[in-house]
Amino acid sequence: MSTAECAFDELCYDSICTWIGLLYFDVTVHDFTPPDCSDGWGSAEIYYDFLADGVYVSSSAISGCPGTWSDESVSYDPLTSFWLQFWESDAFEDDLITSLCWGGGSCGPIPYEVLREGWWAGLDGGGTYYLSLSFEPTHR
């Protein structure tokens, strides 16, 4: 069985079509590339915050620029909204670079078609920053 044989709100998990809402997803940020990696003092150091339903859940480790966190992930419940905020780490005050979420003006859940695909790559909402993410289903 493959995900292509499942309904639009299902994916193939443990060899059967499973409703996406019954799973969690390990979300990994493989690439975050700003147009400029300089913070005025040298190379920028960046991290991201993960929010679900607008509530802070966790922060990533600090990465160089461009950023990659291929060895860490966040656990996402597809029944909640998804929001990543990317920050430049500063000694005095961290600066928000950009954020990524689905749903237009307010963040919503990741669309089923993206979770079914297992990955997403593209530009942030402002069309400036390149991102690539993967989504790995896991048991609830």
Secondary structure, DSSP 8 states (H G I E B T S, - for coil): --GGGS-TTEEEETTEEEEGGGEEEEEEEEEEE-S--B-SSSB--EEEEEEETTEEEEE---B-SSB--TT--EEE-TTS-EEEEEEE--SS--EEEEEEEBSTTS-B---HHHHHHTEEEEE-TTS--EEEEEEEEEE-
